[in-house]
Amino acid sequence: MKREKKILALEQPSWFNIANYQHSARFTALEWMDQIVKRKKILAAIKQSDQSVLDQEVPKLMETPLKSTLQNLDILSEFGRPHLTCPVRPLDFDDIRRLNETFMAYSVLSTSSKSVEDVLLSDVPNGSFLLSNEGFLVITLSGSNEEILNGVKEWLAKRRRTNPNESISGRDLQSQFDRWFDAKLLPYIDLYAWGKWTGKKVSDMTMVELLYPNEPSKDVSALRKANHLIPRVVESEFHIELLATYLRGAK
């Protein structure tokens, strides 16, 4: 007699409700930053197998996934207002300190034939985002105003072509927020984190059913949208861009 194959039931987390994330459709830049920073910490703990952090943070997501922690963030002193709010400003000693720390930390700077900007954009990890998102020019003041302005325009045009995502307006950012919401970025991360924390398997189809309960057809390819966003939005230093936008008043 042929033995019947036993199918193991996959986990369906009873705590999860997609309606609990609906408010994120109206999030400001600062509110997105708050939620991204929380999940950044959790994803780092998963990579490092730090169970103590998961034990502390994942139950909070299960209870109140969009609870704000902004009252606990000293956001201005942590990153420094001038570096985020002034598109053009004089070089100060803190700039020199940050450049020197980066130079000392990454030996590639002393051996590379690239420009400082090219190295910061391509060879230095995301931890130096505040430098990689800044431009560096040496202006010789003996040149005429026309020569200097033309030189700056040429440099800026080249930089924008190379890194178009650096220029973020309030409208551009809102379109990104809409994509994050539509891709179910936050709930996707929470389901993933819960599975890693508990060691319980959530199938792709179950995840699709939980994230898109009102969709008539369930397609697991929908999960790719959130998965592709994680490296750019959560695992990078993109939350600093959100903070900068907030501080400049583009909420």
N, C-alpha and C positions, 0 to 999 in steps of 0.2 A: 504494500500500500504506500502510495506516495505521501511523503510527509508534507504537511501544510507549512508554508513559510510564515514565520511570525513577524508581523510588522510592529515596530516600536512606535508608540505615539510620540509625536514631537510636542514640545512645550508651547502652550498658548498662554502668555502672561495675562492673568485676570486683572492686574492693576492698570493695564494700559487702556487709555481712551483718547483717541485722536482729537476729540472735542476740547481736551484740556490744553491744546496747543493753538487753538483758534486765535487767541489774542495776539500771537506773534505776527499776524498779518498787519498789525498796526504799530509794530515796534519802531522806535526811533533808532538812530545809529548807536546811541549809548546803551539802549536796551539790548540790541543785538550783540554789542561788545560784551556786555555782562554775561549773556548766555553762552557766547562762544568761549570766553575765558574759563567758565566752569567746565565745559566739555573738553576743552583743551587739556585741562588738568587730568581729567578722567582717561582720555585717550593715551596720554603720556604714561599714566599708571598701568594701563593695559599692556603697553609696549614693554614696560620695565617689570611687569609681573608684581606690582606693588599692591598686594591684597589689602593692606591697611587703608590705603587711600580709597580703594573701591568700596570697602566696608563702610567708610564714612560718607562717601559722596553719592553712590548709586541709590541708596534708600531715599535720599532727599529728592532725586529725580522721580522716583516712583510715587512719592507722596505729593509733591507740588513741583512739576517739571519746570514751570516758568517763574518760580519764585525769585524775586530780585535780591541780589546781594550788593547792590550799589552803595548802600549805606556803610558797607565795610571796606569800600575801595577808596584809597587815597589817590585818585587818578591823576591829580595835577602834579603832586610831588613825585609820583612814581616814574613818570615819563618826561616831565618838564614841559611847561606850556610853550615857551618860545620855539622849540624845535618842531612843534606841531601846528602852530597858529600863524606863523609868519612865512609866507612863500619866499620873500626876499628880505634878508637882514644881514648886518655886518657879521663877519667872523668873530667869534668870541673865544675865550680861553677854554670854555667847556668843549667847544668843537675840537680844539687842538688836543685836549685830553682824550676825547673819544676816538679821534683818529690815531693817537699814539697807542691807546690800549688795543685797538684793532690791529695796528701794525705789529705790536709785540706778540699778540695772540696768534696771528696767522703768518707763518713764515713765508707763505706764498707771495705776500706783498713785497718782500725784499728781493725776490728772485724773478718776479714776473716782468715780462717786457710790455705787458698791457698797461693802459692808463689806470690810474687809481679807481676811477669810476667803473671801468670794465671789470676790474678785479672784484670790487664790492658788489657788483650786480651778478657776477657769475661764479666766483670762487669762494666767497665768504658765506658761511651758513646764515640761516634766517635770524640767528641771534643778534646780528648786527643790522637789523632792518632799518633802524633809525639813521644809519649811515647809507645804506644801499638805496634809500628813498630820497636822498639828498644829492644835489649837484655840486660839483667842485670846479671852480674856474679861477684862473689867475688873470687878473686884468692889469695890463700895463697902462698907467694913466697918461703916459706921454703920447698915446694914440689920440686921434681926434674923437669927438663924441660920436660922429657917424661911424667910424671904424669900430669903436667899442660896441655900439648898439647893433650894428650888422653882425659882428662876431657873436654876440650873445644870442641873437635871433637864429643864426645858423646852428649854434650849439644846441639850442632848445628844440629846433625842428628835428635835428638828428636824434636827440634823446627821446622825444615823443614818438618818433617812428620806431625806435628800438623798444621802448617800454610804454605802449599806449595806455596801459591800465593805471599808470601813476596819476593821471589827471582825472580826478573824481569830482564831479559836481553833485549837487543834491539830487538832481534828476537821475544821473547815471547810477548813483548809489541806491536810489529807490527801486530802480529796475532790477538791481542785484538782489535787494531784499525780497522782491516779488519772486524771483527765481528760487531763492533759498526756501521761501515759504511753500511754493508750488512743488518743490522737490522733496518736501518733508524732511529737511536737513536735521532739525533738532530732534523730532521723534525717532527718526532713523538711527541717530547716534545713541539715543536712550535705549532703544531695543537692543542694539548691538552691545552696548555696555552692560545691560542687564544679563544678556546671555553669557558674556565673558565673566561677569561677577559670580553668577550662579553655576556656571558650567553646564547650563541647559541649552539645548539646541533649539533655535527658532528658525524654521525653514524659510526659504525665500518666499514661498507661496503664502505662508502664514503672515510674514511681514507685509507682503503686498495687501493682503486682506485687512490687516490692522491699519495700515497707513492710508489705504484707498477704499474704505468700506462702501462708498456710494458709487464706485466705478462699476459699470455693468460687466466689463471684461477685465480679468485680472492677468496682468502681464508682468512677469518678474523683471523684465528689462527696465521697468520704471525705477527700480532700485539703483540703477547705474547713475541716475542724475544726482542723487544724494552722495553716492560713493565717490563720484568724481569731484565733488565740491570739497570733500574733507581735506585733502592736502592743501588746496589753495586757501580755504577760508578758516579752517580750524587748526590744522597742524602747522601753519605758517604763522607769521606775525601780523596777519591782516587785521586783528583786533585793534592794532595801533592806528591803522588807517581810519577805522571807525571812530576811535577817540579823537583823532585829528579833525575829522569832519564835524563831530559834535562840538568841539571847542571853537571851530570857526563859525559855528552857528547854522550849519546846514543839517538840521535835524530831520 
